[in-house]
Amino acid sequence: MYDHLLGGTDNYVVDREACDELLRLAPSTRELALVNRAFLVRAVRYLARQHGVRRFLDHGSGLPTRPNVHQVAQEVDETSEVVYVDNDPDVLSYGRMMLAEDPETTAVLGADMRETDAIFQSEEVRRLLRDDQPVAALFVSVLHCIPDDDDPWELVNRVARQLPRGSYMVISQLVSDNPELRRQITQFMQQAVGGRWGRVRSTEETERYFEHLEVLETSGPVEVSCWLPDSDLAPRQTSNPEWIEFGAVARIR
Ligand SMILES: C[S@@+](CC[C@H](N)C(=O)[O-])C[C@H]1O[C@@H](n2cnc3c(N)ncnc32)[C@H](O)[C@@H]1O
């Protein structure tokens, strides 16, 4: 669905039909997908340029979409390394095709991001952490896929504890402060993806991801197009969107 919203072609009829229905419920959703992807690109470029980050761990990486994280990071330094983590078989097979481009610096790991121990014990992530250089862990537009019972807040804290000192996090999640819309869109998304979904959360619930983090460039998480906006990237979310991607870039304390 996300690939279709971004204008990609790696999607099925059922995805496109679900998007049509979602756009009827929440017409701002295509714009939301575009600003979210632009945020991810901007955050990776910013961390690479301003903070010298050369290692990235991208949780819930999604289908390859140019530019991908490694392409953005390697514009700054061609030795930058990325491990992509996803648990969707289609994402993994497209991701592995993309890897043919650059097996030295880029790896795709098939794993459920809730399995932090298995991820950090994998050969790919151990290599990424080999000499304690700072890593940026990305959780971009993915924490809403995790139900409250699986505690996405503790997941973020767990990953933060495993990363080298001076590492970073990039986080965004779907938010609405209208309880009825939260309920409706969550119900729709859970049906559309066969129940494997968490929920749309409120701004306060999303701010909790940042409790142990130091947010960079803004005083706290924001609608993501407002985080270090660039003139050449996607437009701001319209004044009255049904839902937003809310997040920030942060340093682990
Ligand atoms: C909306 S896409 C986000 C893609 C990318 N992060 C971005 O923001 O452009 C969400 C991705 O998270 C993946 N995902 C959802 N739950 C996951 C889980 N528990 N473990 C790993 N990946 C997951 C999905 O397969 C999908 O590819």
The ligand as a Tripos MOL2 file, in Angstrom:
@<TRIPOS>MOLECULE
LIG
   27    29     1     0     0
SMALL
NO_CHARGES

@<TRIPOS>ATOM
      1 C1          5.0330    1.8750    5.9070 C.3       1 LIG1
      2 S1          6.4330    0.8510    5.6120 S.3       1 LIG1
      3 C2          7.7250    1.9690    6.0500 C.3       1 LIG1
      4 C3          8.9210    1.8850    5.1250 C.3       1 LIG1
      5 C4         10.0460    2.8590    5.4490 C.3       1 LIG1
      6 N1         10.4970    2.7220    6.8150 N.3       1 LIG1
      7 C5          9.6300    4.2890    5.2130 C.2       1 LIG1
      8 O1          9.2520    4.9650    6.1770 O.co2     1 LIG1
      9 O2          9.6680    4.7630    4.0820 O.co2     1 LIG1
     10 C6          6.4330   -0.2750    7.0170 C.3       1 LIG1
     11 C7          7.3410   -1.4890    6.8460 C.3       1 LIG1
     12 O3          7.5070   -2.1060    8.1260 O.3       1 LIG1
     13 C8          7.5150   -3.5050    7.9550 C.3       1 LIG1
     14 N2          7.1530   -4.1220    9.2430 N.ar      1 LIG1
     15 C9          5.9570   -4.0760    9.8850 C.ar      1 LIG1
     16 N3          6.0050   -4.7500   11.0430 N.ar      1 LIG1
     17 C10         7.2610   -5.2420   11.1400 C.ar      1 LIG1
     18 C11         7.9240   -6.0450   12.1140 C.ar      1 LIG1
     19 N4          7.2920   -6.4490   13.2180 N.pl3     1 LIG1
     20 N5          9.2090   -6.3770   11.8980 N.ar      1 LIG1
     21 C12         9.8620   -5.9600   10.7770 C.ar      1 LIG1
     22 N6          9.2870   -5.1990    9.8090 N.ar      1 LIG1
     23 C13         8.0000   -4.8530    9.9940 C.ar      1 LIG1
     24 C14         6.5070   -3.7460    6.8580 C.3       1 LIG1
     25 O4          6.7310   -5.0080    6.2290 O.3       1 LIG1
     26 C15         6.7900   -2.5690    5.9310 C.3       1 LIG1
     27 O5          7.7440   -2.9250    4.9620 O.3       1 LIG1
@<TRIPOS>BOND
     1     1     2 1
     2     2     3 1
     3     2    10 1
     4     3     4 1
     5     4     5 1
     6     5     6 1
     7     5     7 1
     8     7     8 2
     9     7     9 1
    10    10    11 1
    11    11    12 1
    12    11    26 1
    13    12    13 1
    14    13    14 1
    15    13    24 1
    16    14    15 ar
    17    14    23 ar
    18    15    16 ar
    19    16    17 ar
    20    17    18 ar
    21    17    23 ar
    22    18    19 1
    23    18    20 ar
    24    20    21 ar
    25    21    22 ar
    26    22    23 ar
    27    24    25 1
    28    24    26 1
    29    26    27 1
@<TRIPOS>SUBSTRUCTURE
     1 LIG1         1 GROUP 0 **** ****
